[in-house]
Amino acid sequence: MKRLVYLALLLFPSALLAQTVNGVPLKNINVEYVQIVGTSKLLSNKLTIEIDFGQENSYWSQRDTQLRDANDKLLTFNSMIDALNFMTSHGYEFIQAYAFSVSSQNVYHYLLRKRRG
């Protein structure tokens, strides 16, 4: 039983740090500002969340900007606040937000700054 607990403790922190954007681990993104862009999904309460940190992206693939877990599966968020809470738990602080509509679909933008210290 002790071995199982130790194994879980060893594996749990690595799971928290395994999120990636464009193949780059979230903890290794070395920029001061990032932007969360949230777009409502068709026929769903969930949002598609993309992270823009100035990375080069492929025009044909939206995959480059979405958060993925260690198994390369897309992370899903219930709301922009859910995504904001996720990012603040990874060392970012909220700066500003704005939204606009594109083809009757809301697009949310949250600007974040990496906390210093």
Biopython code that builds the backbone (N, CA, C, O; Angstrom):
import numpy as np
from Bio.PDB.StructureBuilder import StructureBuilder

atoms = [
    (1, "MET", "N", (0.825, -1.193, 0.000)),
    (1, "MET", "CA", (0.000, 0.000, 0.000)),
    (1, "MET", "C", (0.870, 1.259, 0.000)),
    (1, "MET", "O", (0.574, 2.226, -0.701)),
    (2, "LYS", "N", (1.957, 1.237, 0.799)),
    (2, "LYS", "CA", (2.851, 2.392, 0.834)),
    (2, "LYS", "C", (3.479, 2.654, -0.535)),
    (2, "LYS", "O", (3.647, 3.804, -0.943)),
    (3, "ARG", "N", (3.817, 1.591, -1.225)),
    (3, "ARG", "CA", (4.421, 1.737, -2.549)),
    (3, "ARG", "C", (3.448, 2.415, -3.509)),
    (3, "ARG", "O", (3.847, 3.257, -4.314)),
    (4, "LEU", "N", (2.196, 2.052, -3.422)),
    (4, "LEU", "CA", (1.179, 2.654, -4.275)),
    (4, "LEU", "C", (1.043, 4.155, -3.990)),
    (4, "LEU", "O", (0.914, 4.954, -4.918)),
    (5, "VAL", "N", (1.072, 4.531, -2.725)),
    (5, "VAL", "CA", (0.987, 5.944, -2.344)),
    (5, "VAL", "C", (2.212, 6.705, -2.850)),
    (5, "VAL", "O", (2.079, 7.799, -3.398)),
    (6, "TYR", "N", (3.398, 6.135, -2.670)),
    (6, "TYR", "CA", (4.622, 6.787, -3.150)),
    (6, "TYR", "C", (4.613, 6.936, -4.668)),
    (6, "TYR", "O", (5.016, 7.972, -5.198)),
    (7, "LEU", "N", (4.159, 5.913, -5.354)),
    (7, "LEU", "CA", (4.082, 5.962, -6.803)),
    (7, "LEU", "C", (3.119, 7.060, -7.254)),
    (7, "LEU", "O", (3.419, 7.804, -8.188)),
    (8, "ALA", "N", (1.979, 7.162, -6.601)),
    (8, "ALA", "CA", (1.002, 8.206, -6.937)),
    (8, "ALA", "C", (1.581, 9.594, -6.692)),
    (8, "ALA", "O", (1.361, 10.502, -7.492)),
    (9, "LEU", "N", (2.312, 9.769, -5.605)),
    (9, "LEU", "CA", (2.924, 11.065, -5.307)),
    (9, "LEU", "C", (3.993, 11.432, -6.327)),
    (9, "LEU", "O", (4.164, 12.606, -6.658)),
    (10, "LEU", "N", (4.702, 10.443, -6.818)),
    (10, "LEU", "CA", (5.728, 10.707, -7.826)),
    (10, "LEU", "C", (5.124, 11.052, -9.179)),
    (10, "LEU", "O", (5.656, 11.904, -9.891)),
    (11, "LEU", "N", (4.030, 10.409, -9.541)),
    (11, "LEU", "CA", (3.429, 10.621, -10.846)),
    (11, "LEU", "C", (2.530, 11.853, -10.894)),
    (11, "LEU", "O", (2.415, 12.477, -11.949)),
    (12, "PHE", "N", (1.905, 12.214, -9.810)),
    (12, "PHE", "CA", (0.947, 13.317, -9.803)),
    (12, "PHE", "C", (1.563, 14.649, -10.216)),
    (12, "PHE", "O", (0.985, 15.317, -11.074)),
    (13, "PRO", "N", (2.697, 15.081, -9.664)),
    (13, "PRO", "CA", (3.260, 16.367, -10.086)),
    (13, "PRO", "C", (3.619, 16.411, -11.557)),
    (13, "PRO", "O", (3.471, 17.458, -12.188)),
    (14, "SER", "N", (4.083, 15.313, -12.122)),
    (14, "SER", "CA", (4.427, 15.328, -13.541)),
    (14, "SER", "C", (3.180, 15.477, -14.403)),
    (14, "SER", "O", (3.247, 16.060, -15.485)),
    (15, "ALA", "N", (2.047, 14.962, -13.943)),
    (15, "ALA", "CA", (0.805, 15.125, -14.698)),
    (15, "ALA", "C", (0.361, 16.578, -14.702)),
    (15, "ALA", "O", (-0.204, 17.047, -15.690)),
    (16, "LEU", "N", (0.605, 17.294, -13.620)),
    (16, "LEU", "CA", (0.220, 18.694, -13.563)),
    (16, "LEU", "C", (1.051, 19.560, -14.499)),
    (16, "LEU", "O", (0.571, 20.591, -14.971)),
    (17, "LEU", "N", (2.267, 19.169, -14.772)),
    (17, "LEU", "CA", (3.169, 19.983, -15.569)),
    (17, "LEU", "C", (3.254, 19.518, -17.013)),
    (17, "LEU", "O", (4.097, 20.011, -17.761)),
    (18, "ALA", "N", (2.419, 18.597, -17.420)),
    (18, "ALA", "CA", (2.551, 17.987, -18.727)),
    (18, "ALA", "C", (1.774, 18.716, -19.819)),
    (18, "ALA", "O", (1.812, 18.280, -20.970)),
    (19, "GLN", "N", (1.082, 19.785, -19.517)),
    (19, "GLN", "CA", (0.305, 20.476, -20.526)),
    (19, "GLN", "C", (1.232, 21.177, -21.512)),
    (19, "GLN", "O", (2.255, 21.745, -21.128)),
    (20, "THR", "N", (0.857, 21.126, -22.795)),
    (20, "THR", "CA", (1.683, 21.740, -23.830)),
    (20, "THR", "C", (0.846, 22.609, -24.757)),
    (20, "THR", "O", (-0.361, 22.414, -24.900)),
    (21, "VAL", "N", (1.514, 23.569, -25.383)),
    (21, "VAL", "CA", (0.943, 24.382, -26.451)),
    (21, "VAL", "C", (1.969, 24.354, -27.576)),
    (21, "VAL", "O", (3.127, 24.723, -27.376)),
    (22, "ASN", "N", (1.544, 23.919, -28.754)),
    (22, "ASN", "CA", (2.440, 23.854, -29.908)),
    (22, "ASN", "C", (3.666, 22.991, -29.603)),
    (22, "ASN", "O", (4.760, 23.257, -30.101)),
    (23, "GLY", "N", (3.473, 21.947, -28.774)),
    (23, "GLY", "CA", (4.556, 21.049, -28.412)),
    (23, "GLY", "C", (5.478, 21.574, -27.329)),
    (23, "GLY", "O", (6.431, 20.894, -26.949)),
    (24, "VAL", "N", (5.212, 22.773, -26.823)),
    (24, "VAL", "CA", (6.058, 23.380, -25.787)),
    (24, "VAL", "C", (5.360, 23.224, -24.440)),
    (24, "VAL", "O", (4.216, 23.655, -24.298)),
    (25, "PRO", "N", (6.017, 22.619, -23.442)),
    (25, "PRO", "CA", (5.395, 22.521, -22.115)),
    (25, "PRO", "C", (5.048, 23.910, -21.582)),
    (25, "PRO", "O", (5.834, 24.848, -21.715)),
    (26, "LEU", "N", (3.885, 24.030, -20.988)),
    (26, "LEU", "CA", (3.404, 25.311, -20.476)),
    (26, "LEU", "C", (4.415, 25.961, -19.537)),
    (26, "LEU", "O", (4.585, 27.180, -19.559)),
    (27, "LYS", "N", (5.082, 25.166, -18.720)),
    (27, "LYS", "CA", (6.061, 25.711, -17.772)),
    (27, "LYS", "C", (7.312, 26.248, -18.476)),
    (27, "LYS", "O", (8.056, 27.034, -17.889)),
    (28, "ASN", "N", (7.552, 25.832, -19.728)),
    (28, "ASN", "CA", (8.749, 26.260, -20.459)),
    (28, "ASN", "C", (8.499, 27.428, -21.410)),
    (28, "ASN", "O", (9.416, 27.865, -22.105)),
    (29, "ILE", "N", (7.272, 27.934, -21.447)),
    (29, "ILE", "CA", (6.993, 29.084, -22.301)),
    (29, "ILE", "C", (7.632, 30.295, -21.635)),
    (29, "ILE", "O", (7.204, 30.726, -20.564)),
    (30, "ASN", "N", (8.646, 30.832, -22.270)),
    (30, "ASN", "CA", (9.455, 31.872, -21.655)),
    (30, "ASN", "C", (9.126, 33.239, -22.266)),
    (30, "ASN", "O", (9.966, 33.850, -22.926)),
    (31, "VAL", "N", (7.903, 33.707, -22.038)),
    (31, "VAL", "CA", (7.471, 35.024, -22.498)),
    (31, "VAL", "C", (6.781, 35.726, -21.339)),
    (31, "VAL", "O", (6.337, 35.083, -20.388)),
    (32, "GLU", "N", (6.694, 37.041, -21.423)),
    (32, "GLU", "CA", (6.037, 37.782, -20.346)),
    (32, "GLU", "C", (4.520, 37.775, -20.481)),
    (32, "GLU", "O", (3.811, 37.696, -19.478)),
    (33, "TYR", "N", (4.009, 37.856, -21.720)),
    (33, "TYR", "CA", (2.564, 37.934, -21.936)),
    (33, "TYR", "C", (2.061, 36.763, -22.762)),
    (33, "TYR", "O", (2.741, 36.281, -23.668)),
    (34, "VAL", "N", (0.853, 36.315, -22.431)),
    (34, "VAL", "CA", (0.131, 35.339, -23.243)),
    (34, "VAL", "C", (-1.315, 35.811, -23.348)),
    (34, "VAL", "O", (-1.794, 36.605, -22.538)),
    (35, "GLN", "N", (-1.988, 35.303, -24.360)),
    (35, "GLN", "CA", (-3.398, 35.635, -24.542)),
    (35, "GLN", "C", (-4.197, 34.339, -24.629)),
    (35, "GLN", "O", (-3.839, 33.424, -25.371)),
    (36, "ILE", "N", (-5.273, 34.275, -23.867)),
    (36, "ILE", "CA", (-6.216, 33.161, -23.972)),
    (36, "ILE", "C", (-7.309, 33.618, -24.924)),
    (36, "ILE", "O", (-7.898, 34.682, -24.731)),
    (37, "VAL", "N", (-7.581, 32.826, -25.946)),
    (37, "VAL", "CA", (-8.661, 33.129, -26.879)),
    (37, "VAL", "C", (-9.677, 32.001, -26.755)),
    (37, "VAL", "O", (-9.359, 30.837, -26.999)),
    (38, "GLY", "N", (-10.886, 32.351, -26.379)),
    (38, "GLY", "CA", (-11.942, 31.359, -26.196)),
    (38, "GLY", "C", (-13.049, 31.559, -27.205)),
    (38, "GLY", "O", (-13.552, 32.670, -27.377)),
    (39, "THR", "N", (-13.432, 30.473, -27.879)),
    (39, "THR", "CA", (-14.503, 30.501, -28.867)),
    (39, "THR", "C", (-15.531, 29.462, -28.469)),
    (39, "THR", "O", (-15.183, 28.318, -28.177)),
    (40, "SER", "N", (-16.798, 29.856, -28.456)),
    (40, "SER", "CA", (-17.831, 28.905, -28.072)),
    (40, "SER", "C", (-17.936, 27.796, -29.112)),
    (40, "SER", "O", (-17.835, 28.040, -30.314)),
    (41, "LYS", "N", (-18.142, 26.556, -28.618)),
    (41, "LYS", "CA", (-18.289, 25.404, -29.499)),
    (41, "LYS", "C", (-19.736, 25.300, -29.958)),
    (41, "LYS", "O", (-20.658, 25.668, -29.229)),
    (42, "LEU", "N", (-19.923, 24.810, -31.139)),
    (42, "LEU", "CA", (-21.250, 24.630, -31.698)),
    (42, "LEU", "C", (-22.017, 23.576, -30.899)),
    (42, "LEU", "O", (-21.509, 22.477, -30.676)),
    (43, "LEU", "N", (-23.218, 23.898, -30.476)),
    (43, "LEU", "CA", (-24.098, 22.990, -29.736)),
    (43, "LEU", "C", (-23.479, 22.468, -28.441)),
    (43, "LEU", "O", (-23.682, 21.309, -28.076)),
    (44, "SER", "N", (-22.723, 23.323, -27.745)),
    (44, "SER", "CA", (-22.077, 22.915, -26.505)),
    (44, "SER", "C", (-21.922, 24.113, -25.577)),
    (44, "SER", "O", (-21.888, 25.258, -26.029)),
    (45, "ASN", "N", (-21.831, 23.845, -24.288)),
    (45, "ASN", "CA", (-21.544, 24.893, -23.315)),
    (45, "ASN", "C", (-20.046, 25.111, -23.168)),
    (45, "ASN", "O", (-19.624, 26.100, -22.569)),
    (46, "LYS", "N", (-19.243, 24.213, -23.698)),
    (46, "LYS", "CA", (-17.788, 24.279, -23.575)),
    (46, "LYS", "C", (-17.211, 25.296, -24.555)),
    (46, "LYS", "O", (-17.869, 25.734, -25.499)),
    (47, "LEU", "N", (-15.942, 25.655, -24.290)),
    (47, "LEU", "CA", (-15.231, 26.583, -25.159)),
    (47, "LEU", "C", (-14.007, 25.913, -25.761)),
    (47, "LEU", "O", (-13.397, 25.038, -25.146)),
    (48, "THR", "N", (-13.660, 26.328, -26.957)),
    (48, "THR", "CA", (-12.363, 25.977, -27.524)),
    (48, "THR", "C", (-11.397, 27.049, -27.050)),
    (48, "THR", "O", (-11.598, 28.235, -27.311)),
    (49, "ILE", "N", (-10.351, 26.630, -26.353)),
    (49, "ILE", "CA", (-9.384, 27.571, -25.782)),
    (49, "ILE", "C", (-8.071, 27.454, -26.556)),
    (49, "ILE", "O", (-7.536, 26.361, -26.746)),
    (50, "GLU", "N", (-7.573, 28.590, -26.991)),
    (50, "GLU", "CA", (-6.280, 28.654, -27.660)),
    (50, "GLU", "C", (-5.378, 29.577, -26.860)),
    (50, "GLU", "O", (-5.843, 30.545, -26.258)),
    (51, "ILE", "N", (-4.103, 29.279, -26.857)),
    (51, "ILE", "CA", (-3.119, 30.092, -26.148)),
    (51, "ILE", "C", (-2.174, 30.704, -27.175)),
    (51, "ILE", "O", (-1.543, 29.994, -27.957)),
    (52, "ASP", "N", (-2.088, 32.015, -27.161)),
    (52, "ASP", "CA", (-1.184, 32.736, -28.056)),
    (52, "ASP", "C", (-0.065, 33.323, -27.219)),
    (52, "ASP", "O", (-0.295, 34.195, -26.381)),
    (53, "PHE", "N", (1.168, 32.834, -27.456)),
    (53, "PHE", "CA", (2.319, 33.413, -26.773)),
    (53, "PHE", "C", (3.341, 33.923, -27.780)),
    (53, "PHE", "O", (4.513, 34.115, -27.456)),
    (54, "GLY", "N", (2.870, 34.141, -29.022)),
    (54, "GLY", "CA", (3.747, 34.641, -30.068)),
    (54, "GLY", "C", (4.409, 33.540, -30.865)),
    (54, "GLY", "O", (5.337, 33.795, -31.632)),
    (55, "GLN", "N", (3.935, 32.306, -30.689)),
    (55, "GLN", "CA", (4.523, 31.173, -31.389)),
    (55, "GLN", "C", (4.166, 31.221, -32.874)),
    (55, "GLN", "O", (3.164, 31.820, -33.264)),
    (56, "GLU", "N", (4.990, 30.589, -33.685)),
    (56, "GLU", "CA", (4.699, 30.451, -35.103)),
    (56, "GLU", "C", (3.673, 29.337, -35.253)),
    (56, "GLU", "O", (3.841, 28.252, -34.695)),
    (57, "ASN", "N", (2.613, 29.604, -36.004)),
    (57, "ASN", "CA", (1.545, 28.629, -36.162)),
    (57, "ASN", "C", (1.350, 28.269, -37.622)),
    (57, "ASN", "O", (1.627, 29.069, -38.516)),
    (58, "SER", "N", (0.876, 27.072, -37.850)),
    (58, "SER", "CA", (0.514, 26.637, -39.185)),
    (58, "SER", "C", (-0.863, 27.198, -39.519)),
    (58, "SER", "O", (-1.772, 27.136, -38.691)),
    (59, "TYR", "N", (-1.025, 27.731, -40.694)),
    (59, "TYR", "CA", (-2.312, 28.279, -41.119)),
    (59, "TYR", "C", (-3.384, 27.202, -41.178)),
    (59, "TYR", "O", (-4.556, 27.482, -40.929)),
    (60, "TRP", "N", (-3.005, 25.996, -41.499)),
    (60, "TRP", "CA", (-3.969, 24.921, -41.720)),
    (60, "TRP", "C", (-4.300, 24.129, -40.465)),
    (60, "TRP", "O", (-5.225, 23.317, -40.481)),
    (61, "SER", "N", (-3.576, 24.343, -39.390)),
    (61, "SER", "CA", (-3.789, 23.523, -38.202)),
    (61, "SER", "C", (-4.037, 24.380, -36.970)),
    (61, "SER", "O", (-3.159, 25.123, -36.531)),
    (62, "GLN", "N", (-5.237, 24.272, -36.417)),
    (62, "GLN", "CA", (-5.561, 24.980, -35.186)),
    (62, "GLN", "C", (-4.922, 24.288, -33.983)),
    (62, "GLN", "O", (-4.814, 24.885, -32.911)),
    (63, "ARG", "N", (-4.507, 23.055, -34.151)),
    (63, "ARG", "CA", (-3.922, 22.241, -33.090)),
    (63, "ARG", "C", (-2.729, 22.927, -32.417)),
    (63, "ARG", "O", (-2.482, 22.716, -31.229)),
    (64, "ASP", "N", (-1.998, 23.739, -33.163)),
    (64, "ASP", "CA", (-0.786, 24.356, -32.646)),
    (64, "ASP", "C", (-1.035, 25.281, -31.469)),
    (64, "ASP", "O", (-0.126, 25.499, -30.668)),
    (65, "THR", "N", (-2.219, 25.826, -31.337)),
    (65, "THR", "CA", (-2.474, 26.828, -30.314)),
    (65, "THR", "C", (-3.322, 26.315, -29.153)),
    (65, "THR", "O", (-3.546, 27.047, -28.189)),
    (66, "GLN", "N", (-3.792, 25.089, -29.225)),
    (66, "GLN", "CA", (-4.649, 24.573, -28.168)),
    (66, "GLN", "C", (-3.835, 23.822, -27.117)),
    (66, "GLN", "O", (-2.823, 23.191, -27.423)),
    (67, "LEU", "N", (-4.303, 23.908, -25.872)),
    (67, "LEU", "CA", (-3.641, 23.199, -24.772)),
    (67, "LEU", "C", (-3.902, 21.702, -24.873)),
    (67, "LEU", "O", (-5.025, 21.264, -25.122)),
    (68, "ARG", "N", (-2.848, 20.936, -24.677)),
    (68, "ARG", "CA", (-2.952, 19.480, -24.726)),
    (68, "ARG", "C", (-2.330, 18.885, -23.469)),
    (68, "ARG", "O", (-1.455, 19.489, -22.849)),
    (69, "ASP", "N", (-2.795, 17.690, -23.101)),
    (69, "ASP", "CA", (-2.243, 17.018, -21.931)),
    (69, "ASP", "C", (-1.066, 16.139, -22.344)),
    (69, "ASP", "O", (-0.634, 16.176, -23.496)),
    (70, "ALA", "N", (-0.555, 15.360, -21.416)),
    (70, "ALA", "CA", (0.617, 14.513, -21.668)),
    (70, "ALA", "C", (0.348, 13.458, -22.734)),
    (70, "ALA", "O", (1.279, 12.975, -23.378)),
    (71, "ASN", "N", (-0.933, 13.094, -22.928)),
    (71, "ASN", "CA", (-1.300, 12.097, -23.933)),
    (71, "ASN", "C", (-1.711, 12.739, -25.250)),
    (71, "ASN", "O", (-2.288, 12.075, -26.111)),
    (72, "ASP", "N", (-1.417, 14.029, -25.414)),
    (72, "ASP", "CA", (-1.721, 14.794, -26.628)),
    (72, "ASP", "C", (-3.224, 14.952, -26.862)),
    (72, "ASP", "O", (-3.652, 15.162, -27.997)),
    (73, "LYS", "N", (-4.024, 14.854, -25.804)),
    (73, "LYS", "CA", (-5.467, 15.084, -25.917)),
    (73, "LYS", "C", (-5.757, 16.536, -25.567)),
    (73, "LYS", "O", (-5.128, 17.112, -24.679)),
    (74, "LEU", "N", (-6.719, 17.120, -26.278)),
    (74, "LEU", "CA", (-7.090, 18.504, -26.013)),
    (74, "LEU", "C", (-7.674, 18.651, -24.621)),
    (74, "LEU", "O", (-8.489, 17.835, -24.190)),
    (75, "LEU", "N", (-7.256, 19.693, -23.920)),
    (75, "LEU", "CA", (-7.867, 20.020, -22.642)),
    (75, "LEU", "C", (-9.142, 20.798, -22.930)),
    (75, "LEU", "O", (-9.164, 21.653, -23.815)),
    (76, "THR", "N", (-10.190, 20.510, -22.196)),
    (76, "THR", "CA", (-11.448, 21.238, -22.382)),
    (76, "THR", "C", (-11.720, 22.073, -21.142)),
    (76, "THR", "O", (-11.351, 21.700, -20.028)),
    (77, "PHE", "N", (-12.367, 23.202, -21.352)),
    (77, "PHE", "CA", (-12.680, 24.122, -20.275)),
    (77, "PHE", "C", (-14.165, 24.456, -20.338)),
    (77, "PHE", "O", (-14.748, 24.555, -21.417)),
    (78, "ASN", "N", (-14.769, 24.627, -19.158)),
    (78, "ASN", "CA", (-16.187, 24.937, -19.077)),
    (78, "ASN", "C", (-16.491, 26.388, -19.407)),
    (78, "ASN", "O", (-17.579, 26.708, -19.884)),
    (79, "SER", "N", (-15.523, 27.267, -19.150)),
    (79, "SER", "CA", (-15.734, 28.695, -19.359)),
    (79, "SER", "C", (-14.379, 29.396, -19.432)),
    (79, "SER", "O", (-13.335, 28.782, -19.216)),
    (80, "MET", "N", (-14.415, 30.670, -19.735)),
    (80, "MET", "CA", (-13.170, 31.445, -19.735)),
    (80, "MET", "C", (-12.600, 31.533, -18.326)),
    (80, "MET", "O", (-11.381, 31.557, -18.152)),
    (81, "ILE", "N", (-13.458, 31.581, -17.331)),
    (81, "ILE", "CA", (-12.981, 31.628, -15.944)),
    (81, "ILE", "C", (-12.285, 30.315, -15.598)),
    (81, "ILE", "O", (-11.286, 30.323, -14.878)),
    (82, "ASP", "N", (-12.784, 29.204, -16.087)),
    (82, "ASP", "CA", (-12.118, 27.920, -15.882)),
    (82, "ASP", "C", (-10.716, 27.955, -16.493)),
    (82, "ASP", "O", (-9.756, 27.513, -15.863)),
    (83, "ALA", "N", (-10.593, 28.475, -17.709)),
    (83, "ALA", "CA", (-9.285, 28.590, -18.367)),
    (83, "ALA", "C", (-8.395, 29.584, -17.619)),
    (83, "ALA", "O", (-7.194, 29.355, -17.475)),
    (84, "LEU", "N", (-8.977, 30.678, -17.146)),
    (84, "LEU", "CA", (-8.207, 31.669, -16.390)),
    (84, "LEU", "C", (-7.681, 31.072, -15.084)),
    (84, "LEU", "O", (-6.523, 31.287, -14.727)),
    (85, "ASN", "N", (-8.514, 30.336, -14.383)),
    (85, "ASN", "CA", (-8.070, 29.669, -13.150)),
    (85, "ASN", "C", (-6.951, 28.675, -13.442)),
    (85, "ASN", "O", (-5.997, 28.569, -12.671)),
    (86, "PHE", "N", (-7.063, 27.956, -14.536)),
    (86, "PHE", "CA", (-6.010, 27.024, -14.940)),
    (86, "PHE", "C", (-4.691, 27.762, -15.159)),
    (86, "PHE", "O", (-3.645, 27.341, -14.664)),
    (87, "MET", "N", (-4.749, 28.865, -15.904)),
    (87, "MET", "CA", (-3.526, 29.611, -16.205)),
    (87, "MET", "C", (-2.945, 30.278, -14.956)),
    (87, "MET", "O", (-1.725, 30.337, -14.810)),
    (88, "THR", "N", (-3.786, 30.779, -14.059)),
    (88, "THR", "CA", (-3.249, 31.386, -12.833)),
    (88, "THR", "C", (-2.586, 30.328, -11.955)),
    (88, "THR", "O", (-1.630, 30.628, -11.241)),
    (89, "SER", "N", (-3.082, 29.103, -12.003)),
    (89, "SER", "CA", (-2.427, 28.032, -11.245)),
    (89, "SER", "C", (-1.084, 27.649, -11.862)),
    (89, "SER", "O", (-0.291, 26.946, -11.235)),
    (90, "HIS", "N", (-0.825, 28.106, -13.081)),
    (90, "HIS", "CA", (0.445, 27.846, -13.761)),
    (90, "HIS", "C", (1.310, 29.100, -13.848)),
    (90, "HIS", "O", (2.199, 29.183, -14.695)),
    (91, "GLY", "N", (1.054, 30.078, -12.973)),
    (91, "GLY", "CA", (1.968, 31.202, -12.830)),
    (91, "GLY", "C", (1.646, 32.454, -13.611)),
    (91, "GLY", "O", (2.522, 33.302, -13.785)),
    (92, "TYR", "N", (0.417, 32.606, -14.092)),
    (92, "TYR", "CA", (0.037, 33.801, -14.844)),
    (92, "TYR", "C", (-0.980, 34.619, -14.059)),
    (92, "TYR", "O", (-1.726, 34.083, -13.239)),
    (93, "GLU", "N", (-1.000, 35.935, -14.323)),
    (93, "GLU", "CA", (-1.980, 36.813, -13.685)),
    (93, "GLU", "C", (-2.769, 37.553, -14.756)),
    (93, "GLU", "O", (-2.251, 37.873, -15.826)),
    (94, "PHE", "N", (-4.023, 37.814, -14.445)),
    (94, "PHE", "CA", (-4.943, 38.478, -15.361)),
    (94, "PHE", "C", (-4.576, 39.953, -15.524)),
    (94, "PHE", "O", (-4.258, 40.625, -14.543)),
    (95, "ILE", "N", (-4.618, 40.462, -16.767)),
    (95, "ILE", "CA", (-4.362, 41.864, -17.062)),
    (95, "ILE", "C", (-5.617, 42.546, -17.602)),
    (95, "ILE", "O", (-6.054, 43.561, -17.060)),
    (96, "GLN", "N", (-6.204, 41.987, -18.680)),
    (96, "GLN", "CA", (-7.315, 42.640, -19.353)),
    (96, "GLN", "C", (-8.126, 41.621, -20.142)),
    (96, "GLN", "O", (-7.606, 40.581, -20.546)),
    (97, "ALA", "N", (-9.417, 41.930, -20.360)),
    (97, "ALA", "CA", (-10.274, 41.054, -21.158)),
    (97, "ALA", "C", (-11.142, 41.890, -22.089)),
    (97, "ALA", "O", (-11.512, 43.021, -21.775)),
    (98, "TYR", "N", (-11.455, 41.308, -23.238)),
    (98, "TYR", "CA", (-12.413, 41.912, -24.153)),
    (98, "TYR", "C", (-13.037, 40.796, -24.981)),
    (98, "TYR", "O", (-12.484, 39.702, -25.095)),
    (99, "ALA", "N", (-14.188, 41.092, -25.550)),
    (99, "ALA", "CA", (-14.896, 40.105, -26.364)),
    (99, "ALA", "C", (-15.505, 40.803, -27.569)),
    (99, "ALA", "O", (-15.765, 42.006, -27.538)),
    (100, "PHE", "N", (-15.729, 40.042, -28.626)),
    (100, "PHE", "CA", (-16.445, 40.537, -29.789)),
    (100, "PHE", "C", (-17.111, 39.362, -30.480)),
    (100, "PHE", "O", (-16.818, 38.206, -30.171)),
    (101, "SER", "N", (-17.996, 39.650, -31.405)),
    (101, "SER", "CA", (-18.725, 38.605, -32.117)),
    (101, "SER", "C", (-18.222, 38.490, -33.543)),
    (101, "SER", "O", (-17.977, 39.490, -34.217)),
    (102, "VAL", "N", (-18.074, 37.253, -33.990)),
    (102, "VAL", "CA", (-17.718, 36.953, -35.364)),
    (102, "VAL", "C", (-18.750, 35.964, -35.879)),
    (102, "VAL", "O", (-18.843, 34.844, -35.377)),
    (103, "SER", "N", (-19.521, 36.366, -36.870)),
    (103, "SER", "CA", (-20.566, 35.505, -37.431)),
    (103, "SER", "C", (-21.482, 34.964, -36.335)),
    (103, "SER", "O", (-21.745, 33.763, -36.283)),
    (104, "SER", "N", (-21.960, 35.832, -35.476)),
    (104, "SER", "CA", (-22.855, 35.515, -34.346)),
    (104, "SER", "C", (-22.236, 34.529, -33.354)),
    (104, "SER", "O", (-22.961, 33.850, -32.627)),
    (105, "GLN", "N", (-20.925, 34.444, -33.318)),
    (105, "GLN", "CA", (-20.218, 33.601, -32.357)),
    (105, "GLN", "C", (-19.321, 34.501, -31.508)),
    (105, "GLN", "O", (-18.545, 35.294, -32.042)),
    (106, "ASN", "N", (-19.432, 34.375, -30.189)),
    (106, "ASN", "CA", (-18.609, 35.192, -29.296)),
    (106, "ASN", "C", (-17.181, 34.674, -29.242)),
    (106, "ASN", "O", (-16.939, 33.470, -29.160)),
    (107, "VAL", "N", (-16.238, 35.614, -29.289)),
    (107, "VAL", "CA", (-14.816, 35.295, -29.166)),
    (107, "VAL", "C", (-14.276, 36.129, -28.011)),
    (107, "VAL", "O", (-14.366, 37.357, -28.027)),
    (108, "TYR", "N", (-13.715, 35.455, -27.006)),
    (108, "TYR", "CA", (-13.231, 36.107, -25.797)),
    (108, "TYR", "C", (-11.707, 36.137, -25.806)),
    (108, "TYR", "O", (-11.061, 35.161, -26.185)),
    (109, "HIS", "N", (-11.140, 37.261, -25.386)),
    (109, "HIS", "CA", (-9.692, 37.420, -25.319)),
    (109, "HIS", "C", (-9.314, 37.855, -23.912)),
    (109, "HIS", "O", (-9.819, 38.860, -23.413)),
    (110, "TYR", "N", (-8.427, 37.102, -23.271)),
    (110, "TYR", "CA", (-7.913, 37.460, -21.949)),
    (110, "TYR", "C", (-6.406, 37.603, -22.069)),
    (110, "TYR", "O", (-5.719, 36.679, -22.507)),
    (111, "LEU", "N", (-5.897, 38.753, -21.681)),
    (111, "LEU", "CA", (-4.462, 38.998, -21.683)),
    (111, "LEU", "C", (-3.917, 38.688, -20.296)),
    (111, "LEU", "O", (-4.464, 39.144, -19.292)),
    (112, "LEU", "N", (-2.842, 37.914, -20.243)),
    (112, "LEU", "CA", (-2.234, 37.487, -18.991)),
    (112, "LEU", "C", (-0.751, 37.828, -18.996)),
    (112, "LEU", "O", (-0.133, 37.938, -20.055)),
    (113, "ARG", "N", (-0.195, 37.990, -17.826)),
    (113, "ARG", "CA", (1.231, 38.234, -17.657)),
    (113, "ARG", "C", (1.796, 37.172, -16.716)),
    (113, "ARG", "O", (1.157, 36.796, -15.734)),
    (114, "LYS", "N", (2.987, 36.698, -17.024)),
    (114, "LYS", "CA", (3.650, 35.724, -16.141)),
    (114, "LYS", "C", (4.050, 36.431, -14.861)),
    (114, "LYS", "O", (4.662, 37.498, -14.894)),
    (115, "ARG", "N", (3.696, 35.824, -13.725)),
    (115, "ARG", "CA", (4.066, 36.405, -12.432)),
    (115, "ARG", "C", (5.572, 36.337, -12.253)),
    (115, "ARG", "O", (6.216, 35.358, -12.627)),
    (116, "ARG", "N", (6.099, 37.358, -11.694)),
    (116, "ARG", "CA", (7.546, 37.398, -11.425)),
    (116, "ARG", "C", (7.823, 36.919, -10.007)),
    (116, "ARG", "O", (7.018, 37.098, -9.094)),
    (117, "GLY", "N", (8.960, 36.321, -9.862)),
    (117, "GLY", "CA", (9.376, 35.948, -8.518)),
    (117, "GLY", "C", (9.324, 34.543, -8.216)),
    (117, "GLY", "O", (9.658, 34.138, -7.103)),
]
sb = StructureBuilder()
sb.init_structure("model")
sb.init_model(0)
sb.init_chain("A")
sb.init_seg("    ")
for serial, (resi, resn, name, xyz) in enumerate(atoms, 1):
    if name == "N":
        sb.init_residue(resn, " ", resi, " ")
    sb.init_atom(name, np.array(xyz, "f"), 0.0, 1.0, " ", f" {name:<3s}", serial, name[0])
structure = sb.get_structure()
